[in-house]
Amino acid sequence: LLNQTSNQDKLLVTTRTNHLTDYAVFADSKGKIALILDNKLNLVLLLSTVFLVSSFLTLLMYFRKRKHII
């Protein structure tokens, strides 16, 4: 049963990328977080989202401190 589930895990690949064979190999040796971070586009999107959210929150805190409610 364990062998069967590990074979199924190798077949589970993300369909959003063209690197399906690479991801089938990566998914066996790495975790799901490493799999997401392996994709350069996902990494760029993640970093830009974190940057945008943090800058928005910083601006929000700044304006609230100065009592200028947006």
Biopython code that builds the backbone (N, CA, C, O; Angstrom):
import numpy as np
from Bio.PDB.StructureBuilder import StructureBuilder

atoms = [
    (1, "LEU", "N", (0.836, -1.210, 0.000)),
    (1, "LEU", "CA", (0.000, 0.000, 0.000)),
    (1, "LEU", "C", (0.871, 1.261, 0.000)),
    (1, "LEU", "O", (0.574, 2.230, -0.699)),
    (2, "LEU", "N", (1.951, 1.234, 0.795)),
    (2, "LEU", "CA", (2.837, 2.399, 0.829)),
    (2, "LEU", "C", (3.513, 2.619, -0.515)),
    (2, "LEU", "O", (3.673, 3.755, -0.963)),
    (3, "ASN", "N", (3.905, 1.528, -1.150)),
    (3, "ASN", "CA", (4.535, 1.638, -2.464)),
    (3, "ASN", "C", (3.552, 2.199, -3.482)),
    (3, "ASN", "O", (3.931, 2.975, -4.360)),
    (4, "GLN", "N", (2.300, 1.808, -3.361)),
    (4, "GLN", "CA", (1.286, 2.292, -4.294)),
    (4, "GLN", "C", (1.048, 3.796, -4.124)),
    (4, "GLN", "O", (0.906, 4.520, -5.110)),
    (5, "THR", "N", (1.004, 4.264, -2.868)),
    (5, "THR", "CA", (0.774, 5.694, -2.646)),
    (5, "THR", "C", (1.969, 6.521, -3.093)),
    (5, "THR", "O", (1.793, 7.635, -3.587)),
    (6, "SER", "N", (3.187, 5.996, -2.930)),
    (6, "SER", "CA", (4.353, 6.758, -3.378)),
    (6, "SER", "C", (4.382, 6.846, -4.896)),
    (6, "SER", "O", (4.819, 7.854, -5.452)),
    (7, "ASN", "N", (3.920, 5.801, -5.571)),
    (7, "ASN", "CA", (3.833, 5.860, -7.028)),
    (7, "ASN", "C", (2.780, 6.858, -7.472)),
    (7, "ASN", "O", (2.957, 7.535, -8.485)),
    (8, "GLN", "N", (1.684, 6.959, -6.729)),
    (8, "GLN", "CA", (0.661, 7.948, -7.061)),
    (8, "GLN", "C", (1.186, 9.359, -6.835)),
    (8, "GLN", "O", (0.849, 10.271, -7.590)),
    (9, "ASP", "N", (2.007, 9.552, -5.806)),
    (9, "ASP", "CA", (2.585, 10.872, -5.549)),
    (9, "ASP", "C", (3.491, 11.310, -6.687)),
    (9, "ASP", "O", (3.551, 12.494, -7.017)),
    (10, "LYS", "N", (4.196, 10.359, -7.287)),
    (10, "LYS", "CA", (5.062, 10.707, -8.412)),
    (10, "LYS", "C", (4.248, 11.169, -9.613)),
    (10, "LYS", "O", (4.712, 11.977, -10.418)),
    (11, "LEU", "N", (3.026, 10.646, -9.726)),
    (11, "LEU", "CA", (2.190, 11.020, -10.862)),
    (11, "LEU", "C", (1.472, 12.345, -10.647)),
    (11, "LEU", "O", (0.996, 12.958, -11.603)),
    (12, "LEU", "N", (1.392, 12.790, -9.388)),
    (12, "LEU", "CA", (0.719, 14.056, -9.116)),
    (12, "LEU", "C", (1.643, 15.205, -9.485)),
    (12, "LEU", "O", (2.644, 15.447, -8.811)),
    (13, "VAL", "N", (1.307, 15.905, -10.547)),
    (13, "VAL", "CA", (2.114, 17.047, -10.972)),
    (13, "VAL", "C", (1.204, 18.233, -11.149)),
    (13, "VAL", "O", (0.008, 18.081, -11.399)),
    (14, "THR", "N", (1.769, 19.412, -11.020)),
    (14, "THR", "CA", (0.970, 20.607, -11.221)),
    (14, "THR", "C", (0.779, 20.856, -12.706)),
    (14, "THR", "O", (1.719, 20.724, -13.490)),
    (15, "THR", "N", (-0.432, 21.214, -13.091)),
    (15, "THR", "CA", (-0.738, 21.394, -14.508)),
    (15, "THR", "C", (-0.558, 22.839, -14.943)),
    (15, "THR", "O", (-0.814, 23.167, -16.101)),
    (16, "ARG", "N", (-0.124, 23.705, -14.041)),
    (16, "ARG", "CA", (0.016, 25.114, -14.396)),
    (16, "ARG", "C", (1.329, 25.417, -15.098)),
    (16, "ARG", "O", (1.487, 26.494, -15.674)),
    (17, "THR", "N", (2.271, 24.485, -15.059)),
    (17, "THR", "CA", (3.571, 24.757, -15.661)),
    (17, "THR", "C", (3.813, 23.796, -16.805)),
    (17, "THR", "O", (3.100, 22.808, -16.977)),
    (18, "ASN", "N", (4.841, 24.109, -17.587)),
    (18, "ASN", "CA", (5.228, 23.227, -18.685)),
    (18, "ASN", "C", (6.264, 22.203, -18.255)),
    (18, "ASN", "O", (6.596, 21.296, -19.019)),
    (19, "HIS", "N", (6.780, 22.340, -17.035)),
    (19, "HIS", "CA", (7.863, 21.465, -16.580)),
    (19, "HIS", "C", (7.286, 20.261, -15.850)),
    (19, "HIS", "O", (7.646, 19.993, -14.704)),
    (20, "LEU", "N", (6.404, 19.547, -16.503)),
    (20, "LEU", "CA", (5.687, 18.481, -15.808)),
    (20, "LEU", "C", (6.609, 17.342, -15.404)),
    (20, "LEU", "O", (6.478, 16.797, -14.308)),
    (21, "THR", "N", (7.538, 16.979, -16.277)),
    (21, "THR", "CA", (8.421, 15.860, -15.936)),
    (21, "THR", "C", (9.369, 16.250, -14.810)),
    (21, "THR", "O", (9.668, 15.434, -13.938)),
    (22, "ASP", "N", (9.849, 17.504, -14.822)),
    (22, "ASP", "CA", (10.718, 17.966, -13.739)),
    (22, "ASP", "C", (9.969, 17.940, -12.411)),
    (22, "ASP", "O", (10.513, 17.528, -11.386)),
    (23, "TYR", "N", (8.713, 18.386, -12.444)),
    (23, "TYR", "CA", (7.954, 18.453, -11.199)),
    (23, "TYR", "C", (7.606, 17.069, -10.672)),
    (23, "TYR", "O", (7.480, 16.878, -9.463)),
    (24, "ALA", "N", (7.451, 16.111, -11.565)),
    (24, "ALA", "CA", (7.203, 14.748, -11.105)),
    (24, "ALA", "C", (8.413, 14.222, -10.339)),
    (24, "ALA", "O", (8.257, 13.493, -9.360)),
    (25, "VAL", "N", (9.611, 14.586, -10.777)),
    (25, "VAL", "CA", (10.823, 14.155, -10.082)),
    (25, "VAL", "C", (11.009, 14.947, -8.790)),
    (25, "VAL", "O", (11.359, 14.381, -7.754)),
    (26, "PHE", "N", (10.770, 16.270, -8.854)),
    (26, "PHE", "CA", (10.959, 17.116, -7.675)),
    (26, "PHE", "C", (9.997, 16.748, -6.554)),
    (26, "PHE", "O", (10.369, 16.774, -5.381)),
    (27, "ALA", "N", (8.765, 16.408, -6.911)),
    (27, "ALA", "CA", (7.755, 16.133, -5.891)),
    (27, "ALA", "C", (8.118, 14.907, -5.062)),
    (27, "ALA", "O", (7.687, 14.777, -3.917)),
    (28, "ASP", "N", (8.905, 14.015, -5.637)),
    (28, "ASP", "CA", (9.288, 12.819, -4.895)),
    (28, "ASP", "C", (10.343, 13.143, -3.840)),
    (28, "ASP", "O", (10.332, 12.560, -2.756)),
    (29, "SER", "N", (11.254, 14.069, -4.146)),
    (29, "SER", "CA", (12.368, 14.321, -3.233)),
    (29, "SER", "C", (12.152, 15.524, -2.333)),
    (29, "SER", "O", (12.784, 15.624, -1.281)),
    (30, "LYS", "N", (11.269, 16.445, -2.722)),
    (30, "LYS", "CA", (11.080, 17.671, -1.947)),
    (30, "LYS", "C", (9.658, 17.770, -1.438)),
    (30, "LYS", "O", (8.762, 17.068, -1.906)),
    (31, "GLY", "N", (9.464, 18.664, -0.459)),
    (31, "GLY", "CA", (8.127, 18.902, 0.057)),
    (31, "GLY", "C", (7.346, 19.839, -0.847)),
    (31, "GLY", "O", (7.859, 20.343, -1.845)),
    (32, "LYS", "N", (6.086, 20.061, -0.471)),
    (32, "LYS", "CA", (5.225, 20.899, -1.304)),
    (32, "LYS", "C", (5.658, 22.358, -1.269)),
    (32, "LYS", "O", (5.519, 23.062, -2.270)),
    (33, "ILE", "N", (6.183, 22.831, -0.132)),
    (33, "ILE", "CA", (6.621, 24.232, -0.049)),
    (33, "ILE", "C", (7.840, 24.448, -0.932)),
    (33, "ILE", "O", (7.938, 25.460, -1.627)),
    (34, "ALA", "N", (8.767, 23.500, -0.905)),
    (34, "ALA", "CA", (9.941, 23.600, -1.766)),
    (34, "ALA", "C", (9.536, 23.512, -3.229)),
    (34, "ALA", "O", (10.162, 24.128, -4.091)),
    (35, "LEU", "N", (8.495, 22.751, -3.505)),
    (35, "LEU", "CA", (7.999, 22.631, -4.877)),
    (35, "LEU", "C", (7.452, 23.962, -5.360)),
    (35, "LEU", "O", (7.668, 24.346, -6.509)),
    (36, "ILE", "N", (6.737, 24.672, -4.479)),
    (36, "ILE", "CA", (6.201, 25.979, -4.855)),
    (36, "ILE", "C", (7.339, 26.983, -5.036)),
    (36, "ILE", "O", (7.335, 27.768, -5.985)),
    (37, "LEU", "N", (8.311, 26.956, -4.123)),
    (37, "LEU", "CA", (9.406, 27.911, -4.195)),
    (37, "LEU", "C", (10.358, 27.609, -5.340)),
    (37, "LEU", "O", (11.117, 28.485, -5.757)),
    (38, "ASP", "N", (10.333, 26.388, -5.855)),
    (38, "ASP", "CA", (11.185, 26.028, -6.975)),
    (38, "ASP", "C", (10.783, 26.759, -8.241)),
    (38, "ASP", "O", (11.630, 27.104, -9.065)),
    (39, "ASN", "N", (9.509, 26.992, -8.391)),
    (39, "ASN", "CA", (9.030, 27.685, -9.573)),
    (39, "ASN", "C", (9.379, 29.162, -9.447)),
    (39, "ASN", "O", (8.972, 29.824, -8.493)),
    (40, "LYS", "N", (10.141, 29.677, -10.420)),
    (40, "LYS", "CA", (10.599, 31.067, -10.342)),
    (40, "LYS", "C", (9.432, 32.046, -10.361)),
    (40, "LYS", "O", (9.452, 33.050, -9.649)),
    (41, "LEU", "N", (8.423, 31.763, -11.168)),
    (41, "LEU", "CA", (7.267, 32.660, -11.256)),
    (41, "LEU", "C", (6.525, 32.714, -9.931)),
    (41, "LEU", "O", (6.123, 33.787, -9.482)),
    (42, "ASN", "N", (6.343, 31.554, -9.303)),
    (42, "ASN", "CA", (5.674, 31.523, -8.005)),
    (42, "ASN", "C", (6.477, 32.281, -6.959)),
    (42, "ASN", "O", (5.904, 32.961, -6.108)),
    (43, "LEU", "N", (7.795, 32.168, -7.016)),
    (43, "LEU", "CA", (8.645, 32.873, -6.063)),
    (43, "LEU", "C", (8.527, 34.378, -6.242)),
    (43, "LEU", "O", (8.424, 35.113, -5.261)),
    (44, "VAL", "N", (8.541, 34.845, -7.497)),
    (44, "VAL", "CA", (8.413, 36.277, -7.777)),
    (44, "VAL", "C", (7.050, 36.780, -7.335)),
    (44, "VAL", "O", (6.947, 37.849, -6.733)),
    (45, "LEU", "N", (6.002, 36.019, -7.628)),
    (45, "LEU", "CA", (4.655, 36.419, -7.221)),
    (45, "LEU", "C", (4.533, 36.469, -5.702)),
    (45, "LEU", "O", (3.910, 37.379, -5.155)),
    (46, "LEU", "N", (5.123, 35.497, -5.029)),
    (46, "LEU", "CA", (5.063, 35.461, -3.569)),
    (46, "LEU", "C", (5.782, 36.660, -2.956)),
    (46, "LEU", "O", (5.259, 37.311, -2.052)),
    (47, "LEU", "N", (6.987, 36.948, -3.457)),
    (47, "LEU", "CA", (7.756, 38.067, -2.918)),
    (47, "LEU", "C", (7.084, 39.397, -3.201)),
    (47, "LEU", "O", (7.057, 40.271, -2.335)),
    (48, "SER", "N", (6.536, 39.567, -4.409)),
    (48, "SER", "CA", (5.873, 40.834, -4.729)),
    (48, "SER", "C", (4.602, 41.007, -3.904)),
    (48, "SER", "O", (4.277, 42.121, -3.492)),
    (49, "THR", "N", (3.884, 39.915, -3.660)),
    (49, "THR", "CA", (2.683, 40.001, -2.829)),
    (49, "THR", "C", (3.046, 40.391, -1.399)),
    (49, "THR", "O", (2.386, 41.238, -0.798)),
    (50, "VAL", "N", (4.082, 39.781, -0.860)),
    (50, "VAL", "CA", (4.530, 40.117, 0.495)),
    (50, "VAL", "C", (4.967, 41.578, 0.560)),
    (50, "VAL", "O", (4.661, 42.279, 1.524)),
    (51, "PHE", "N", (5.682, 42.033, -0.467)),
    (51, "PHE", "CA", (6.141, 43.424, -0.499)),
    (51, "PHE", "C", (4.967, 44.389, -0.568)),
    (51, "PHE", "O", (4.938, 45.381, 0.160)),
    (52, "LEU", "N", (4.001, 44.110, -1.433)),
    (52, "LEU", "CA", (2.847, 44.998, -1.576)),
    (52, "LEU", "C", (2.025, 45.060, -0.295)),
    (52, "LEU", "O", (1.611, 46.138, 0.131)),
    (53, "VAL", "N", (1.790, 43.905, 0.318)),
    (53, "VAL", "CA", (0.995, 43.877, 1.547)),
    (53, "VAL", "C", (1.720, 44.612, 2.673)),
    (53, "VAL", "O", (1.105, 45.377, 3.417)),
    (54, "SER", "N", (3.011, 44.381, 2.795)),
    (54, "SER", "CA", (3.755, 45.037, 3.873)),
    (54, "SER", "C", (3.837, 46.543, 3.658)),
    (54, "SER", "O", (3.734, 47.306, 4.618)),
    (55, "SER", "N", (4.022, 46.988, 2.411)),
    (55, "SER", "CA", (4.072, 48.430, 2.166)),
    (55, "SER", "C", (2.712, 49.069, 2.395)),
    (55, "SER", "O", (2.628, 50.183, 2.912)),
    (56, "PHE", "N", (1.642, 48.372, 2.015)),
    (56, "PHE", "CA", (0.300, 48.898, 2.256)),
    (56, "PHE", "C", (0.026, 49.035, 3.750)),
    (56, "PHE", "O", (-0.520, 50.044, 4.196)),
    (57, "LEU", "N", (0.405, 48.024, 4.517)),
    (57, "LEU", "CA", (0.189, 48.082, 5.961)),
    (57, "LEU", "C", (1.042, 49.166, 6.612)),
    (57, "LEU", "O", (0.610, 49.823, 7.559)),
    (58, "THR", "N", (2.260, 49.347, 6.096)),
    (58, "THR", "CA", (3.114, 50.409, 6.627)),
    (58, "THR", "C", (2.507, 51.780, 6.365)),
    (58, "THR", "O", (2.488, 52.634, 7.251)),
    (59, "LEU", "N", (2.010, 51.992, 5.148)),
    (59, "LEU", "CA", (1.346, 53.256, 4.830)),
    (59, "LEU", "C", (0.103, 53.456, 5.684)),
    (59, "LEU", "O", (-0.167, 54.564, 6.147)),
    (60, "LEU", "N", (-0.644, 52.395, 5.890)),
    (60, "LEU", "CA", (-1.856, 52.487, 6.695)),
    (60, "LEU", "C", (-1.520, 52.891, 8.132)),
    (60, "LEU", "O", (-2.184, 53.748, 8.715)),
    (61, "MET", "N", (-0.486, 52.269, 8.693)),
    (61, "MET", "CA", (-0.063, 52.624, 10.044)),
    (61, "MET", "C", (0.427, 54.067, 10.101)),
    (61, "MET", "O", (0.150, 54.785, 11.062)),
    (62, "TYR", "N", (1.154, 54.486, 9.070)),
    (62, "TYR", "CA", (1.673, 55.855, 9.029)),
    (62, "TYR", "C", (0.539, 56.875, 9.006)),
    (62, "TYR", "O", (0.564, 57.853, 9.753)),
    (63, "PHE", "N", (-0.454, 56.646, 8.146)),
    (63, "PHE", "CA", (-1.562, 57.593, 8.045)),
    (63, "PHE", "C", (-2.438, 57.582, 9.299)),
    (63, "PHE", "O", (-2.965, 58.620, 9.699)),
    (64, "ARG", "N", (-2.589, 56.430, 9.906)),
    (64, "ARG", "CA", (-3.386, 56.378, 11.133)),
    (64, "ARG", "C", (-2.662, 57.089, 12.274)),
    (64, "ARG", "O", (-3.299, 57.692, 13.138)),
    (65, "LYS", "N", (-1.354, 57.019, 12.276)),
    (65, "LYS", "CA", (-0.588, 57.692, 13.316)),
    (65, "LYS", "C", (-0.709, 59.207, 13.174)),
    (65, "LYS", "O", (-0.769, 59.930, 14.168)),
    (66, "ARG", "N", (-0.745, 59.678, 11.931)),
    (66, "ARG", "CA", (-0.869, 61.114, 11.682)),
    (66, "ARG", "C", (-2.319, 61.576, 11.670)),
    (66, "ARG", "O", (-2.602, 62.739, 11.382)),
    (67, "LYS", "N", (-3.232, 60.673, 11.980)),
    (67, "LYS", "CA", (-4.672, 60.958, 12.068)),
    (67, "LYS", "C", (-5.274, 61.418, 10.736)),
    (67, "LYS", "O", (-6.293, 62.107, 10.716)),
    (68, "HIS", "N", (-4.642, 61.036, 9.637)),
    (68, "HIS", "CA", (-5.236, 61.289, 8.324)),
    (68, "HIS", "C", (-5.906, 60.002, 7.874)),
    (68, "HIS", "O", (-5.267, 59.131, 7.285)),
    (69, "ILE", "N", (-7.168, 59.891, 8.149)),
    (69, "ILE", "CA", (-7.881, 58.684, 7.770)),
    (69, "ILE", "C", (-8.188, 58.746, 6.281)),
    (69, "ILE", "O", (-8.744, 59.729, 5.793)),
    (70, "ILE", "N", (-7.829, 57.707, 5.577)),
    (70, "ILE", "CA", (-8.007, 57.679, 4.125)),
    (70, "ILE", "C", (-9.492, 57.527, 3.811)),
    (70, "ILE", "O", (-9.874, 57.481, 2.642)),
]
sb = StructureBuilder()
sb.init_structure("model")
sb.init_model(0)
sb.init_chain("A")
sb.init_seg("    ")
for serial, (resi, resn, name, xyz) in enumerate(atoms, 1):
    if name == "N":
        sb.init_residue(resn, " ", resi, " ")
    sb.init_atom(name, np.array(xyz, "f"), 0.0, 1.0, " ", f" {name:<3s}", serial, name[0])
structure = sb.get_structure()
